[in-house]
Amino acid sequence: MALYKITLDEDAAEEFAKWESLPFSKKAGDFLTSVSTYIELPTIEDGYWKLVDRNPETKMYTNVSFCVYDAENKIAYLITMDS
């Protein structure tokens, strides 16, 4: 599992507006809860998110990419989990 913090320019930031707006869905919130022992994101009130479950046929999160874009600070946080 890894957490990456990425600072972006304005052109890249426009692409995030195509994602889901905060707040998180139940599925995204459940994923964050499941990794909270290992990774903690800062509080983000204005932004976008995207969850990609590369193993959706399982009941557990095993191969996931989760990105949250903080629009106020123009920072993206990427969580990757591969088993």
C-alpha positions in Angstrom: 0.0 0.0 0.0 1.3 3.5 -0.8 0.2 7.1 -0.6 1.4 9.6 -3.1 1.0 13.4 -2.7 1.0 15.1 -6.1 1.0 18.9 -6.8 -0.6 19.7 -10.1 -0.9 22.6 -12.5 -4.2 24.2 -13.6 -4.5 22.2 -16.8 -4.3 18.9 -14.9 -6.7 20.1 -12.3 -9.4 20.7 -14.8 -9.5 16.9 -15.5 -10.5 16.2 -11.9 -13.8 18.1 -12.3 -15.0 15.1 -14.4 -14.7 12.9 -11.3 -17.2 12.5 -8.4 -17.5 15.6 -6.2 -17.0 15.3 -2.5 -18.4 14.0 -0.2 -17.4 10.4 -0.6 -19.9 7.7 -1.5 -20.5 4.8 0.9 -18.1 2.6 -1.0 -15.4 5.2 -1.1 -15.9 5.9 2.6 -15.7 2.2 3.4 -12.4 1.9 1.5 -10.9 4.8 3.4 -12.1 3.3 6.7 -10.5 -0.1 5.7 -7.1 1.6 5.1 -7.2 4.1 7.9 -4.9 2.1 10.1 -2.1 2.6 7.5 -2.9 5.8 5.7 -4.7 9.0 6.8 -5.7 11.7 4.4 -6.1 15.3 5.5 -9.6 16.8 5.7 -10.6 17.9 2.3 -13.9 19.8 1.9 -13.7 21.0 -1.7 -12.6 18.5 -4.3 -13.2 15.4 -6.3 -12.5 11.7 -6.0 -12.3 8.5 -8.0 -12.1 4.9 -6.8 -11.0 2.1 -9.2 -11.4 -1.4 -7.9 -9.4 -3.6 -10.2 -10.8 -6.8 -8.6 -14.5 -6.0 -8.3 -15.6 -9.6 -8.1 -14.2 -10.0 -4.6 -15.8 -8.8 -1.4 -12.5 -7.4 -0.1 -10.4 -4.5 -1.5 -7.3 -6.2 -2.9 -6.3 -4.2 -6.0 -7.5 -0.6 -5.7 -6.5 2.9 -6.8 -8.1 5.7 -5.0 -7.4 9.4 -5.8 -8.7 12.5 -4.0 -8.1 15.9 -5.4 -8.0 18.8 -3.0 -9.3 21.7 -5.1 -8.4 24.4 -2.5 -4.7 23.4 -2.3 -4.4 21.9 -5.8 -3.0 18.7 -4.5 -4.0 15.1 -5.4 -3.6 12.2 -3.1 -3.3 8.8 -4.6 -3.7 5.6 -2.6 -2.7 2.4 -4.3 -3.2 -1.1 -2.9 -2.1 -4.2 -4.8 -2.0 -7.7 -3.4 
